[in-house]
Amino acid sequence: MDIRSLFEGKSEEGFFIKTKPAPELPSNQKAALIRKGNALFNEGNVELAKRIFITLRYGDGLIRVGDYHFKRNEYLEAFRLYWMANEKVKSEKLIEKMAQIIREWIRAGGE
């Protein structure tokens, strides 16, 4: 695997998106947006659902979208979403997976 391929298609702003705190919304509006994000996700509009979940800092939604990316072998994006959701178990598993890849690259480079 070429390391450059890991970053293809990623925005120039970097791996982590710089975001503001979640907007202060009345609970009924926040719930309506979460329902909309869930509906979009279930319809297959994952990117728009992701934007809603990131904006609201909706952890369960971020984890579901992270799982979606994980199943597609998009590990860096999955890690980013797990990290935002403060999902420690899944984040740590991916950190170990990435560390193993780096160890293999180092071994292969030294041969």
Helices and strands as residue ranges (DSSP letters): G 3-7, H 27-43, H 46-56, H 59-71, H 75-84, H 88-109
